[in-house]
């Protein structure tokens, strides 16, 4: 299954790796706040996504919850989610 975009909701330290993996795969990213752990990291991630021609968007948890509901109700396109727990990415 090919994804159109992914909602990234992971602990702060895991956000960079998740965004980079999406960029490599050409999957657009909706990242829950905080976007990055520093301004230099934010600039690097924006550059990585721009070079990969991947859209990079940032939202609050409430907004992405609404998008998950939209997706479940028949949204056109494929939406994936990337979550995490203390046991790792899921």
Gaussian input, Z-matrix of N, CA and C with variables (Angstrom, degrees):
# hf/3-21g

backbone

0 1
 N
 C     1     B1
 C     2     B2     1     A1
 N     3     B3     2     A2     1     D1
 C     4     B4     3     A3     2     D2
 C     5     B5     4     A4     3     D3
 N     6     B6     5     A5     4     D4
 C     7     B7     6     A6     5     D5
 C     8     B8     7     A7     6     D6
 N     9     B9     8     A8     7     D7
 C    10    B10     9     A9     8     D8
 C    11    B11    10    A10     9     D9
 N    12    B12    11    A11    10    D10
 C    13    B13    12    A12    11    D11
 C    14    B14    13    A13    12    D12
 N    15    B15    14    A14    13    D13
 C    16    B16    15    A15    14    D14
 C    17    B17    16    A16    15    D15
 N    18    B18    17    A17    16    D16
 C    19    B19    18    A18    17    D17
 C    20    B20    19    A19    18    D18
 N    21    B21    20    A20    19    D19
 C    22    B22    21    A21    20    D20
 C    23    B23    22    A22    21    D21
 N    24    B24    23    A23    22    D22
 C    25    B25    24    A24    23    D23
 C    26    B26    25    A25    24    D24
 N    27    B27    26    A26    25    D25
 C    28    B28    27    A27    26    D26
 C    29    B29    28    A28    27    D27
 N    30    B30    29    A29    28    D28
 C    31    B31    30    A30    29    D29
 C    32    B32    31    A31    30    D30
 N    33    B33    32    A32    31    D31
 C    34    B34    33    A33    32    D32
 C    35    B35    34    A34    33    D33
 N    36    B36    35    A35    34    D34
 C    37    B37    36    A36    35    D35
 C    38    B38    37    A37    36    D36
 N    39    B39    38    A38    37    D37
 C    40    B40    39    A39    38    D38
 C    41    B41    40    A40    39    D39
 N    42    B42    41    A41    40    D40
 C    43    B43    42    A42    41    D41
 C    44    B44    43    A43    42    D42
 N    45    B45    44    A44    43    D43
 C    46    B46    45    A45    44    D44
 C    47    B47    46    A46    45    D45
 N    48    B48    47    A47    46    D46
 C    49    B49    48    A48    47    D47
 C    50    B50    49    A49    48    D48
 N    51    B51    50    A50    49    D49
 C    52    B52    51    A51    50    D50
 C    53    B53    52    A52    51    D51
 N    54    B54    53    A53    52    D52
 C    55    B55    54    A54    53    D53
 C    56    B56    55    A55    54    D54
 N    57    B57    56    A56    55    D55
 C    58    B58    57    A57    56    D56
 C    59    B59    58    A58    57    D57
 N    60    B60    59    A59    58    D58
 C    61    B61    60    A60    59    D59
 C    62    B62    61    A61    60    D60
 N    63    B63    62    A62    61    D61
 C    64    B64    63    A63    62    D62
 C    65    B65    64    A64    63    D63
 N    66    B66    65    A65    64    D64
 C    67    B67    66    A66    65    D65
 C    68    B68    67    A67    66    D66
 N    69    B69    68    A68    67    D67
 C    70    B70    69    A69    68    D68
 C    71    B71    70    A70    69    D69
 N    72    B72    71    A71    70    D70
 C    73    B73    72    A72    71    D71
 C    74    B74    73    A73    72    D72
 N    75    B75    74    A74    73    D73
 C    76    B76    75    A75    74    D74
 C    77    B77    76    A76    75    D75
 N    78    B78    77    A77    76    D76
 C    79    B79    78    A78    77    D77
 C    80    B80    79    A79    78    D78
 N    81    B81    80    A80    79    D79
 C    82    B82    81    A81    80    D80
 C    83    B83    82    A82    81    D81
 N    84    B84    83    A83    82    D82
 C    85    B85    84    A84    83    D83
 C    86    B86    85    A85    84    D84
 N    87    B87    86    A86    85    D85
 C    88    B88    87    A87    86    D86
 C    89    B89    88    A88    87    D87
 N    90    B90    89    A89    88    D88
 C    91    B91    90    A90    89    D89
 C    92    B92    91    A91    90    D90
 N    93    B93    92    A92    91    D91
 C    94    B94    93    A93    92    D92
 C    95    B95    94    A94    93    D93
 N    96    B96    95    A95    94    D94
 C    97    B97    96    A96    95    D95
 C    98    B98    97    A97    96    D96
 N    99    B99    98    A98    97    D97
 C   100   B100    99    A99    98    D98
 C   101   B101   100   A100    99    D99
 N   102   B102   101   A101   100   D100
 C   103   B103   102   A102   101   D101
 C   104   B104   103   A103   102   D102
 N   105   B105   104   A104   103   D103
 C   106   B106   105   A105   104   D104
 C   107   B107   106   A106   105   D105
 N   108   B108   107   A107   106   D106
 C   109   B109   108   A108   107   D107
 C   110   B110   109   A109   108   D108
 N   111   B111   110   A110   109   D109
 C   112   B112   111   A111   110   D110
 C   113   B113   112   A112   111   D111
 N   114   B114   113   A113   112   D112
 C   115   B115   114   A114   113   D113
 C   116   B116   115   A115   114   D114
 N   117   B117   116   A116   115   D115
 C   118   B118   117   A117   116   D116
 C   119   B119   118   A118   117   D117
 N   120   B120   119   A119   118   D118
 C   121   B121   120   A120   119   D119
 C   122   B122   121   A121   120   D120
 N   123   B123   122   A122   121   D121
 C   124   B124   123   A123   122   D122
 C   125   B125   124   A124   123   D123
 N   126   B126   125   A125   124   D124
 C   127   B127   126   A126   125   D125
 C   128   B128   127   A127   126   D126
 N   129   B129   128   A128   127   D127
 C   130   B130   129   A129   128   D128
 C   131   B131   130   A130   129   D129
 N   132   B132   131   A131   130   D130
 C   133   B133   132   A132   131   D131
 C   134   B134   133   A133   132   D132
 N   135   B135   134   A134   133   D133
 C   136   B136   135   A135   134   D134
 C   137   B137   136   A136   135   D135
 N   138   B138   137   A137   136   D136
 C   139   B139   138   A138   137   D137
 C   140   B140   139   A139   138   D138
 N   141   B141   140   A140   139   D139
 C   142   B142   141   A141   140   D140
 C   143   B143   142   A142   141   D141
 N   144   B144   143   A143   142   D142
 C   145   B145   144   A144   143   D143
 C   146   B146   145   A145   144   D144
 N   147   B147   146   A146   145   D145
 C   148   B148   147   A147   146   D146
 C   149   B149   148   A148   147   D147
 N   150   B150   149   A149   148   D148
 C   151   B151   150   A150   149   D149
 C   152   B152   151   A151   150   D150
 N   153   B153   152   A152   151   D151
 C   154   B154   153   A153   152   D152
 C   155   B155   154   A154   153   D153
 N   156   B156   155   A155   154   D154
 C   157   B157   156   A156   155   D155
 C   158   B158   157   A157   156   D156
 N   159   B159   158   A158   157   D157
 C   160   B160   159   A159   158   D158
 C   161   B161   160   A160   159   D159
 N   162   B162   161   A161   160   D160
 C   163   B163   162   A162   161   D161
 C   164   B164   163   A163   162   D162
 N   165   B165   164   A164   163   D163
 C   166   B166   165   A165   164   D164
 C   167   B167   166   A166   165   D165
 N   168   B168   167   A167   166   D166
 C   169   B169   168   A168   167   D167
 C   170   B170   169   A169   168   D168
 N   171   B171   170   A170   169   D169
 C   172   B172   171   A171   170   D170
 C   173   B173   172   A172   171   D171
 N   174   B174   173   A173   172   D172
 C   175   B175   174   A174   173   D173
 C   176   B176   175   A175   174   D174
 N   177   B177   176   A176   175   D175
 C   178   B178   177   A177   176   D176
 C   179   B179   178   A178   177   D177
 N   180   B180   179   A179   178   D178
 C   181   B181   180   A180   179   D179
 C   182   B182   181   A181   180   D180
 N   183   B183   182   A182   181   D181
 C   184   B184   183   A183   182   D182
 C   185   B185   184   A184   183   D183
 N   186   B186   185   A185   184   D184
 C   187   B187   186   A186   185   D185
 C   188   B188   187   A187   186   D186
 N   189   B189   188   A188   187   D187
 C   190   B190   189   A189   188   D188
 C   191   B191   190   A190   189   D189
 N   192   B192   191   A191   190   D190
 C   193   B193   192   A192   191   D191
 C   194   B194   193   A193   192   D192
 N   195   B195   194   A194   193   D193
 C   196   B196   195   A195   194   D194
 C   197   B197   196   A196   195   D195
 N   198   B198   197   A197   196   D196
 C   199   B199   198   A198   197   D197
 C   200   B200   199   A199   198   D198
 N   201   B201   200   A200   199   D199
 C   202   B202   201   A201   200   D200
 C   203   B203   202   A202   201   D201
 N   204   B204   203   A203   202   D202
 C   205   B205   204   A204   203   D203
 C   206   B206   205   A205   204   D204
 N   207   B207   206   A206   205   D205
 C   208   B208   207   A207   206   D206
 C   209   B209   208   A208   207   D207
 N   210   B210   209   A209   208   D208
 C   211   B211   210   A210   209   D209
 C   212   B212   211   A211   210   D210
 N   213   B213   212   A212   211   D211
 C   214   B214   213   A213   212   D212
 C   215   B215   214   A214   213   D213
 N   216   B216   215   A215   214   D214
 C   217   B217   216   A216   215   D215
 C   218   B218   217   A217   216   D216
 N   219   B219   218   A218   217   D217
 C   220   B220   219   A219   218   D218
 C   221   B221   220   A220   219   D219
 N   222   B222   221   A221   220   D220
 C   223   B223   222   A222   221   D221
 C   224   B224   223   A223   222   D222
 N   225   B225   224   A224   223   D223
 C   226   B226   225   A225   224   D224
 C   227   B227   226   A226   225   D225
 N   228   B228   227   A227   226   D226
 C   229   B229   228   A228   227   D227
 C   230   B230   229   A229   228   D228
 N   231   B231   230   A230   229   D229
 C   232   B232   231   A231   230   D230
 C   233   B233   232   A232   231   D231
 N   234   B234   233   A233   232   D232
 C   235   B235   234   A234   233   D233
 C   236   B236   235   A235   234   D234
 N   237   B237   236   A236   235   D235
 C   238   B238   237   A237   236   D236
 C   239   B239   238   A238   237   D237
 N   240   B240   239   A239   238   D238
 C   241   B241   240   A240   239   D239
 C   242   B242   241   A241   240   D240
 N   243   B243   242   A242   241   D241
 C   244   B244   243   A243   242   D242
 C   245   B245   244   A244   243   D243
 N   246   B246   245   A245   244   D244
 C   247   B247   246   A246   245   D245
 C   248   B248   247   A247   246   D246
 N   249   B249   248   A248   247   D247
 C   250   B250   249   A249   248   D248
 C   251   B251   250   A250   249   D249
 N   252   B252   251   A251   250   D250
 C   253   B253   252   A252   251   D251
 C   254   B254   253   A253   252   D252
 N   255   B255   254   A254   253   D253
 C   256   B256   255   A255   254   D254
 C   257   B257   256   A256   255   D255
 N   258   B258   257   A257   256   D256
 C   259   B259   258   A258   257   D257
 C   260   B260   259   A259   258   D258
 N   261   B261   260   A260   259   D259
 C   262   B262   261   A261   260   D260
 C   263   B263   262   A262   261   D261
 N   264   B264   263   A263   262   D262
 C   265   B265   264   A264   263   D263
 C   266   B266   265   A265   264   D264
 N   267   B267   266   A266   265   D265
 C   268   B268   267   A267   266   D266
 C   269   B269   268   A268   267   D267

   B1=1.4473
   B2=1.5275
   B3=1.2991
   B4=1.4714
   B5=1.5248
   B6=1.3144
   B7=1.4569
   B8=1.5199
   B9=1.3285
   B10=1.4589
   B11=1.5221
   B12=1.3250
   B13=1.4562
   B14=1.5163
   B15=1.3368
   B16=1.4533
   B17=1.5225
   B18=1.3157
   B19=1.4520
   B20=1.5241
   B21=1.3149
   B22=1.4647
   B23=1.5254
   B24=1.3254
   B25=1.4630
   B26=1.5224
   B27=1.3058
   B28=1.4689
   B29=1.5207
   B30=1.3365
   B31=1.4672
   B32=1.5323
   B33=1.3114
   B34=1.4643
   B35=1.5226
   B36=1.3226
   B37=1.4645
   B38=1.5298
   B39=1.3310
   B40=1.4671
   B41=1.5250
   B42=1.3310
   B43=1.4581
   B44=1.5176
   B45=1.3123
   B46=1.4714
   B47=1.5232
   B48=1.3217
   B49=1.4639
   B50=1.5289
   B51=1.3189
   B52=1.4638
   B53=1.5301
   B54=1.3242
   B55=1.4705
   B56=1.5173
   B57=1.3323
   B58=1.4640
   B59=1.5309
   B60=1.3204
   B61=1.4666
   B62=1.5266
   B63=1.3091
   B64=1.4709
   B65=1.5249
   B66=1.3209
   B67=1.4645
   B68=1.5253
   B69=1.3264
   B70=1.4677
   B71=1.5241
   B72=1.3247
   B73=1.4709
   B74=1.5387
   B75=1.3436
   B76=1.4658
   B77=1.5184
   B78=1.3326
   B79=1.4619
   B80=1.5272
   B81=1.3341
   B82=1.4589
   B83=1.5268
   B84=1.3415
   B85=1.4630
   B86=1.5239
   B87=1.3187
   B88=1.4596
   B89=1.5202
   B90=1.3197
   B91=1.4663
   B92=1.5187
   B93=1.3244
   B94=1.4618
   B95=1.5174
   B96=1.3387
   B97=1.4643
   B98=1.5149
   B99=1.2922
   B100=1.4576
   B101=1.5254
   B102=1.3088
   B103=1.4560
   B104=1.5208
   B105=1.3171
   B106=1.4661
   B107=1.5212
   B108=1.3204
   B109=1.4657
   B110=1.5209
   B111=1.3391
   B112=1.4688
   B113=1.5254
   B114=1.3183
   B115=1.4587
   B116=1.5339
   B117=1.3337
   B118=1.4740
   B119=1.5366
   B120=1.3384
   B121=1.4642
   B122=1.5272
   B123=1.3116
   B124=1.4645
   B125=1.5219
   B126=1.3166
   B127=1.4619
   B128=1.5279
   B129=1.3305
   B130=1.4696
   B131=1.5239
   B132=1.3131
   B133=1.4614
   B134=1.5219
   B135=1.3223
   B136=1.4657
   B137=1.5240
   B138=1.3199
   B139=1.4614
   B140=1.5323
   B141=1.3244
   B142=1.4669
   B143=1.5254
   B144=1.3127
   B145=1.4613
   B146=1.5213
   B147=1.3193
   B148=1.4541
   B149=1.5288
   B150=1.3198
   B151=1.4647
   B152=1.5222
   B153=1.3276
   B154=1.4594
   B155=1.5275
   B156=1.3285
   B157=1.4632
   B158=1.5234
   B159=1.3331
   B160=1.4567
   B161=1.5208
   B162=1.3327
   B163=1.4650
   B164=1.5185
   B165=1.3246
   B166=1.4566
   B167=1.5192
   B168=1.3243
   B169=1.4593
   B170=1.5203
   B171=1.3203
   B172=1.4631
   B173=1.5272
   B174=1.3280
   B175=1.4514
   B176=1.5230
   B177=1.3146
   B178=1.4666
   B179=1.5263
   B180=1.3062
   B181=1.4663
   B182=1.5217
   B183=1.3194
   B184=1.4630
   B185=1.5148
   B186=1.3192
   B187=1.4628
   B188=1.5190
   B189=1.3240
   B190=1.4590
   B191=1.5215
   B192=1.3255
   B193=1.4628
   B194=1.5133
   B195=1.3232
   B196=1.4660
   B197=1.5257
   B198=1.3347
   B199=1.4600
   B200=1.5260
   B201=1.3204
   B202=1.4690
   B203=1.5235
   B204=1.3075
   B205=1.4660
   B206=1.5245
   B207=1.3227
   B208=1.4611
   B209=1.5166
   B210=1.3012
   B211=1.4643
   B212=1.5240
   B213=1.3258
   B214=1.4633
   B215=1.5231
   B216=1.3349
   B217=1.4650
   B218=1.5226
   B219=1.3385
   B220=1.4576
   B221=1.5105
   B222=1.2924
   B223=1.4604
   B224=1.5204
   B225=1.3217
   B226=1.4594
   B227=1.5165
   B228=1.2897
   B229=1.4532
   B230=1.5168
   B231=1.2866
   B232=1.4502
   B233=1.5207
   B234=1.3069
   B235=1.4547
   B236=1.5097
   B237=1.3117
   B238=1.4432
   B239=1.5037
   B240=1.2814
   B241=1.4524
   B242=1.5117
   B243=1.2914
   B244=1.4541
   B245=1.5093
   B246=1.3050
   B247=1.4611
   B248=1.5051
   B249=1.2924
   B250=1.4575
   B251=1.5145
   B252=1.3067
   B253=1.4563
   B254=1.5203
   B255=1.2896
   B256=1.4527
   B257=1.5277
   B258=1.3435
   B259=1.4516
   B260=1.5178
   B261=1.3237
   B262=1.4696
   B263=1.5081
   B264=1.3073
   B265=1.4614
   B266=1.5161
   B267=1.3275
   B268=1.4713
   B269=1.5122
   A1=108.56
   A2=116.27
   A3=121.20
   A4=109.16
   A5=116.02
   A6=121.42
   A7=110.50
   A8=116.61
   A9=122.26
   A10=110.52
   A11=116.03
   A12=120.48
   A13=109.87
   A14=115.09
   A15=122.11
   A16=108.81
   A17=115.85
   A18=121.80
   A19=106.58
   A20=117.15
   A21=121.74
   A22=108.68
   A23=115.41
   A24=122.22
   A25=107.33
   A26=115.53
   A27=122.29
   A28=109.35
   A29=117.73
   A30=119.39
   A31=110.53
   A32=115.78
   A33=121.35
   A34=112.74
   A35=117.44
   A36=120.56
   A37=113.26
   A38=118.48
   A39=121.84
   A40=113.52
   A41=117.72
   A42=120.98
   A43=113.94
   A44=117.18
   A45=121.22
   A46=111.38
   A47=117.08
   A48=120.74
   A49=111.25
   A50=116.63
   A51=120.39
   A52=111.00
   A53=116.87
   A54=120.79
   A55=110.42
   A56=117.32
   A57=120.62
   A58=110.95
   A59=117.43
   A60=120.77
   A61=110.86
   A62=116.87
   A63=120.15
   A64=110.73
   A65=117.28
   A66=121.25
   A67=110.39
   A68=117.28
   A69=121.27
   A70=110.79
   A71=116.45
   A72=121.41
   A73=113.08
   A74=116.56
   A75=119.61
   A76=113.73
   A77=116.52
   A78=121.90
   A79=109.29
   A80=116.90
   A81=121.38
   A82=109.49
   A83=116.06
   A84=121.67
   A85=111.73
   A86=115.32
   A87=122.39
   A88=105.25
   A89=117.25
   A90=123.37
   A91=110.19
   A92=115.47
   A93=118.84
   A94=109.58
   A95=116.44
   A96=122.00
   A97=110.45
   A98=119.32
   A99=126.66
   A100=110.85
   A101=115.29
   A102=121.55
   A103=111.47
   A104=117.67
   A105=122.51
   A106=108.87
   A107=115.28
   A108=119.38
   A109=112.61
   A110=117.30
   A111=120.97
   A112=108.91
   A113=116.29
   A114=120.62
   A115=111.54
   A116=119.66
   A117=118.72
   A118=112.40
   A119=116.64
   A120=119.41
   A121=110.42
   A122=117.64
   A123=121.38
   A124=110.79
   A125=116.38
   A126=120.18
   A127=111.53
   A128=116.58
   A129=120.75
   A130=111.15
   A131=116.72
   A132=120.18
   A133=111.57
   A134=116.42
   A135=120.00
   A136=110.21
   A137=116.83
   A138=121.45
   A139=111.59
   A140=116.74
   A141=121.45
   A142=110.42
   A143=116.38
   A144=120.38
   A145=111.48
   A146=117.11
   A147=120.28
   A148=110.40
   A149=116.96
   A150=121.04
   A151=111.85
   A152=116.89
   A153=122.02
   A154=112.05
   A155=117.09
   A156=123.44
   A157=111.49
   A158=114.07
   A159=122.68
   A160=108.38
   A161=116.53
   A162=121.20
   A163=108.55
   A164=116.24
   A165=122.48
   A166=108.27
   A167=116.17
   A168=122.04
   A169=109.66
   A170=116.67
   A171=121.93
   A172=108.32
   A173=115.60
   A174=120.21
   A175=110.18
   A176=115.25
   A177=120.46
   A178=108.20
   A179=117.22
   A180=121.55
   A181=111.89
   A182=118.03
   A183=120.78
   A184=112.96
   A185=116.55
   A186=120.68
   A187=111.29
   A188=118.06
   A189=119.61
   A190=110.79
   A191=117.96
   A192=120.09
   A193=109.98
   A194=117.33
   A195=120.75
   A196=110.66
   A197=117.57
   A198=120.12
   A199=111.23
   A200=117.61
   A201=120.12
   A202=110.09
   A203=117.30
   A204=121.59
   A205=109.62
   A206=117.20
   A207=121.66
   A208=110.32
   A209=116.84
   A210=121.53
   A211=110.81
   A212=116.35
   A213=120.54
   A214=112.40
   A215=116.75
   A216=119.83
   A217=113.40
   A218=117.47
   A219=119.18
   A220=114.89
   A221=117.62
   A222=122.24
   A223=110.18
   A224=117.73
   A225=121.22
   A226=109.63
   A227=116.96
   A228=122.69
   A229=108.38
   A230=116.47
   A231=121.12
   A232=108.83
   A233=115.19
   A234=121.26
   A235=109.71
   A236=116.45
   A237=121.15
   A238=109.89
   A239=117.13
   A240=121.24
   A241=109.66
   A242=116.37
   A243=121.50
   A244=106.48
   A245=116.02
   A246=120.19
   A247=109.63
   A248=115.97
   A249=119.08
   A250=109.83
   A251=114.15
   A252=121.22
   A253=106.51
   A254=116.76
   A255=119.68
   A256=111.49
   A257=116.66
   A258=121.23
   A259=113.66
   A260=118.34
   A261=121.39
   A262=111.54
   A263=115.91
   A264=121.63
   A265=110.34
   A266=115.37
   A267=119.62
   A268=109.70
   D1=124.60
   D2=177.02
   D3=-88.50
   D4=137.92
   D5=179.70
   D6=-99.26
   D7=143.04
   D8=173.19
   D9=-84.75
   D10=-42.68
   D11=176.87
   D12=-154.95
   D13=162.73
   D14=-179.41
   D15=-128.94
   D16=139.49
   D17=170.70
   D18=-91.71
   D19=119.13
   D20=-178.06
   D21=-101.00
   D22=112.77
   D23=179.20
   D24=-130.28
   D25=84.85
   D26=-175.53
   D27=-129.96
   D28=165.66
   D29=174.65
   D30=-58.33
   D31=154.52
   D32=-174.34
   D33=-50.44
   D34=-43.24
   D35=-175.90
   D36=-69.19
   D37=-17.66
   D38=-177.07
   D39=-98.47
   D40=-7.08
   D41=-175.55
   D42=-61.40
   D43=-44.49
   D44=-177.75
   D45=-57.94
   D46=-49.70
   D47=-178.12
   D48=-61.48
   D49=-40.30
   D50=-179.88
   D51=-65.11
   D52=-44.23
   D53=179.73
   D54=-65.43
   D55=-42.91
   D56=179.24
   D57=-61.98
   D58=-40.88
   D59=179.10
   D60=-64.10
   D61=-41.16
   D62=177.18
   D63=-62.39
   D64=-43.17
   D65=-179.76
   D66=-61.23
   D67=-44.07
   D68=178.85
   D69=-58.73
   D70=-37.12
   D71=-177.25
   D72=-88.30
   D73=-2.77
   D74=179.47
   D75=73.56
   D76=27.36
   D77=-178.54
   D78=-102.39
   D79=127.38
   D80=178.82
   D81=-65.20
   D82=151.45
   D83=-171.43
   D84=-123.76
   D85=131.35
   D86=167.70
   D87=-114.75
   D88=106.26
   D89=-175.16
   D90=-99.46
   D91=126.50
   D92=174.19
   D93=-71.95
   D94=148.07
   D95=179.78
   D96=-62.38
   D97=147.47
   D98=-3.14
   D99=-77.16
   D100=148.06
   D101=-177.85
   D102=-67.44
   D103=-43.62
   D104=-177.50
   D105=-149.09
   D106=168.81
   D107=-178.81
   D108=-90.64
   D109=-8.47
   D110=178.27
   D111=-158.50
   D112=163.41
   D113=177.36
   D114=-64.20
   D115=-43.79
   D116=177.25
   D117=-59.84
   D118=-39.65
   D119=178.09
   D120=-64.37
   D121=-41.45
   D122=178.84
   D123=-60.28
   D124=-43.86
   D125=178.95
   D126=-63.97
   D127=-41.44
   D128=179.14
   D129=-63.69
   D130=-44.16
   D131=-179.75
   D132=-65.22
   D133=-40.78
   D134=177.24
   D135=-61.39
   D136=-41.27
   D137=179.37
   D138=-66.07
   D139=-43.38
   D140=178.73
   D141=-59.09
   D142=-46.28
   D143=-179.22
   D144=-68.40
   D145=-38.60
   D146=178.43
   D147=-62.55
   D148=-44.52
   D149=179.24
   D150=-63.56
   D151=-32.84
   D152=179.63
   D153=-85.62
   D154=-1.05
   D155=-176.55
   D156=56.88
   D157=42.25
   D158=178.57
   D159=-110.14
   D160=131.09
   D161=176.03
   D162=-72.58
   D163=134.01
   D164=179.51
   D165=-123.23
   D166=117.48
   D167=-177.18
   D168=-124.66
   D169=153.97
   D170=-179.96
   D171=-124.75
   D172=141.39
   D173=-178.92
   D174=-146.90
   D175=169.46
   D176=172.91
   D177=-90.74
   D178=165.42
   D179=-177.63
   D180=-57.91
   D181=-37.50
   D182=-179.09
   D183=-62.84
   D184=-40.07
   D185=179.77
   D186=-66.39
   D187=-43.94
   D188=-177.90
   D189=-69.33
   D190=-29.17
   D191=175.01
   D192=-62.74
   D193=-41.72
   D194=177.54
   D195=-63.39
   D196=-37.61
   D197=178.16
   D198=-66.54
   D199=-37.02
   D200=176.74
   D201=-62.85
   D202=-41.23
   D203=177.88
   D204=-64.34
   D205=-43.47
   D206=177.80
   D207=-58.90
   D208=-45.22
   D209=179.91
   D210=-61.07
   D211=-44.80
   D212=-178.82
   D213=-66.41
   D214=-22.14
   D215=-176.88
   D216=-91.94
   D217=7.80
   D218=175.96
   D219=112.37
   D220=18.12
   D221=176.13
   D222=-51.13
   D223=136.18
   D224=177.90
   D225=-78.54
   D226=124.16
   D227=-176.55
   D228=120.48
   D229=172.80
   D230=-178.49
   D231=-114.66
   D232=125.60
   D233=-179.31
   D234=-118.20
   D235=130.86
   D236=175.96
   D237=-116.88
   D238=160.12
   D239=177.26
   D240=-124.71
   D241=149.14
   D242=176.84
   D243=-127.05
   D244=114.18
   D245=-178.87
   D246=-119.27
   D247=176.27
   D248=-179.59
   D249=-149.49
   D250=155.32
   D251=174.02
   D252=-136.57
   D253=-177.81
   D254=179.17
   D255=-63.13
   D256=-17.85
   D257=179.56
   D258=-87.60
   D259=-3.76
   D260=179.33
   D261=120.54
   D262=-172.72
   D263=-178.55
   D264=-69.25
   D265=147.91
   D266=177.50
   D267=-133.42

